[in-house]
Amino acid sequence: MDGEAIIEIRGLRKVFRDFWRRVTVEAVRGLDLTVKAGEVYGFLGPNGSGKSTTIKMILGLLRPSGGTIRVLNEPPESVKAKSRIGYLPELSHLHPFLTPRETLMYYADLFGMPRAEAKRRTEELLEMVDLTSAADRAVGRFSKGMARRVGVAQALINAPELLILDEPTSGLDPIGTREVKDLVRMLAKGGVTVLMTSHLLGDVEDVCDRVAILDHGALQAEGKISDLLRKPDVIRFWIESRGLDDAAVGALRTGLERDAQRPVKQDFPSKSLEAFFLEVVAKEGRLREFNLAPFLNERRQPQEGV
């Protein structure tokens, strides 16, 4: 895939040791990985596969035992690189006595954002995640889904170039899940690079351009989803027809089997349960469209000297 490398990992290793410096586990083993600008990259694997350890090294929270990492063409411990990254952890530890508006203003202040810009961006993000009506309620009273929305907004407060999402749809209902997936697609179209982990593989399949699958700290598979899931020895043809009675369908199938000299499968097209559910609730006006134009047009540039 063409484009600038936003994350470039070569030969990455992480070994954890006990008090006596004895190796307890090799969490990451010789990992090579490249995430390109503007793509949505799925980072998958079972529990204990090394995903979280790798993400912590990308964020500069852990030091590698070997290999190299470059993030936004900087080492991961670089403050300049960190100022251009947004991160949503699997569990968002929000201060329970702060409101969503206060939470976002607090994080904007940590990034050194001018107050007028912080207020503008806070209101944009509250609208984006549908929390304007609850902006002045303490987050400690929120449901898990509402708290997740605050976490998503917090991860976007600095208009990041790289967004790292760890289980972004955790705790969300089908409507919230759909909205987060729409948001990820739109951010990627706007030039934001997204690295996401999820155990909900259907969500990954819906939004990711490429995926990597880790197990026991090593890369087991990587590539475009369409390439990885393709069955190279099977070709499928579709003939979609409406208004045929049973006799006409039987005659068509018999003719196809005679010409192909092999059985022909017949079924009825269907939609996913998620698609059906969203169609039902859409009739009540529950689905929203995001307006990301202000957010993407006002992408904050890193401060001089950061």
N, C-alpha and C positions, 0 to 999 in steps of 0.2 A: 504494500500500500504506500503510495507516494505521500510526501508531507514531512514536515519537521518532526523529529523525535522529541516528544514531551517528557516521556520517561524512557530511559535506556539503562538496562540492567545487564551486566555481564559477569558470569561465574559467581553469582551471589551465594554466600554461605552464611549460616548463623548456627553457632554451637552454644548451647547453654551448659554451664558447669556448676558443680556444687561448691561448697565452702572450701574443699580441699583441691579445687581446680580439676576435678575429675569430670569427664564428659557425661552429662546426664541424657541429653538428647541433641541430635542434629536436626534442627527444625527446618532448615532450608539447605538444599544440596545442589550447588552448581547451577543456579537458575539464570537463564538467559531470556530476556523479555524486552520488547520495544512497543511502546504505545505512541501512536502518531497523532498529530494535531487534528482536532475536530472529530475524532472517532469516539464511539462509546465501546469501551472494552470491558468484557465480562471476566471476572477473576473468580474461578469456581474451584470447589474441592470440598471433600467431607471435613467434618470437624477434626482438627489436629493435622491438617494437611500442610500448614505453613502459610496460609493466606494472611492471617492477622499479623504474624511476625514480619512478613514481607511488607505489608502496608506500614507498619511501625518503622521499618527501616527507610521506606520511601519518605516518610514524614520526618525523619531525623530523630525519632524517639528511641531507637535502638541503633547501636553501631554494628555493622557487619563484621563477621569473623573473617571474611574473605570476599574478594570480588569488588566490583565497582557499581555505583549508582549515580546517574545524572538525572536531575529533575529540573525541567525548564532550563536546561544547559547550565545548571549549577549543582554543587554538591548538596545533598539533602539537608545538611545542617545550616545551610545559608539562610540568613534572615530575609534576604531579597527573594529567594525562592518561596519561602513560607508565606510571604505577604501576597503571593499570587496563587495560593492554594486555598480551596475550600474543603472542609472535611466534615462529614456526618458520620459519627461513630455508631456502632450497633445500638448502644445504650447512651442516650443523651442525658447527661447529668446537669439538669437545669436548676438554677437557684429557685426553690419553691416559693419564695416571697416576692420575686420579681414578676412583673407582668411581661407579656410578649414584647410590648413597646420598649420597656426598660431593658429587657434582655438584649434586644437588637442594638439599642443605643450603647449598651455596655460593650458589646463586641466591636461595634464601630469605633468606639474610643480606643480599644486595644490596638486597632489598626492605625490609629493616629488620624482618623478621618475628620475633616472639618465638620463642625457641629451642624451647619446648614445642610451639607451634603448627607450627613448621617441621618438627619430627620427626614429628608426627601427619600433616601433609599429605604429607610425603615418603613415609611408609609407605603411605598411601592411593594415591598416584600410582604407586608401584612395583607395587602390586597391580593397579591399573587397567591398566597397560601390560604386565602379565605378566613383570615382571623381578625379582620378589622373590627367586627362586632364584639370580639372577645379580647381586644388589645389591651384593656385595662383591668383584666382579671388576673389574679395570681396564678402562675402556671402550676403550682402545687395542687390546684383543684382540677386540673385538666385530665381528660381521659388520655390513654396511651396514644391514640390516634392524633388528638389535638397537640399533645406534646411533641409528637413526631413532626408535625407541621412547623412548629417553632424551630425544631432542629434543622429542618430543611432551609428555612429562612436564614437562620444563623450561619449555615454553611455558605450562603450566597451573599452575605453582607458586604464582602470586599470585592464583589464582582470578579470572581476568580477566573483565571485562565485554565486551571486544572481543578476539577471537582472530584473528590474521592467519596464515594457513597458506600457505606457498609450496611447491608440489609436495608435499603431505603424505604421499602414498603412494609417493613415489620410493624404490626399493630394497626395497619390501616384497613378500612373496609374496602369493598370493591370499587366504590366511587373514588375514594382517596388514592387507591392503588392506580387506577386509570389516570388520575390527574398527575401523579408523580411520574408515571411513564410518559405522558404527554409532555410534561415539563422537561424531562431528560432529553427527549427527541428535539424539542425546540431549542434547548440550550446548545446541543450539538450542532444544529443548523446555524446557530448564531456564532459558532466558532469556539465554544467551550469544549475542552477535552474532558471526558468522563471515564473514570475507572470505578466500576461498581462490583460488589460481591452480593450474592443472593443465593439462598437455598431454594427459592421459588424459580425453578428453571423456566417456567412459562414466561415469567416477567423478563428474564434474560433473553429468551428467544425473541420477545417482542421488540426489544429496544437496542440490543447490542449488535455492533458491526462484526466484531471478532471476539473470540473467547479463548481463555487459557484454562486448562484443567490441571490442578496440582494434586498430588497424592504422595504422602510420606516425604514432603519437602522437595519433590522433583516434578518437573514439567512432564506431564504425560501426553498432552495433546494441545494443539493450538491452531487456530485458523478461522476463516469465515464460517459462520454457522451453516450456511447453505452447503459449503464444501464438506464440512465434517459430517453432516447428517445425510448426505446424498448416498443412495445405494447404487454403486456404479454398474452393477450387473442387472438392474431392473429398469425397464422403461414403462411408463404409465401414460395411457391416452385417455382423454376425457371426451365423451360425447354428451352434451347437455341438451335435453329435449323436453319440451313441455307439451302437455295435452295428449300424450299417447295413452291408449288403453292397454290393458294387460296383454291382449293378443298382439298388438303392434310391437310392444316391448319384447315379447317372446320371440317374434319373428326376427327382429333386429339382432337380438342376442344370438340366435341360432345362426344367422348369416355371418356374423363376426367370428363365431367359433369355427364355422366351416372354413372360412377364408384364412384364419390365423392358425388353424390346426392345433388349437390349445384352448383350455377353458377361459372364459371371459367373466370377470367378476362384475356384479351389478349391485349398486346400493343407491341410497338417496342422499343428496347433499344435506349437510347440517351445519349449524353454527356452534361456536363454543358456548358454554354456560355463561362465561363472563360477558360475551357479546350480547346474549339474550337478556341478561340481568341489566346491563347498561342501557339497552333499548327500552326496557320497561321503565326504568327510573328517569330516562331522558324525557319521557312524556310529561313528567312532573316538573321539568326544568331544573333537575338536580345537577346536571353536568354543566361545567363552566369551561369557557375558553380563556386561556392565559393571554395577557397582553404583555409580552416581554420586550416590546420596543423601547420603553424608557430604560429598562435594565441593561439591554444590550448596547444601546446607543451611548450610554454614559459609563461604559466600562472604565473603572478607575485605573489609572496608570500608577505603577509603583512610585513611591516618593523618592526624590533624589537622596542618595546616601543611605537608603534602607538596605 
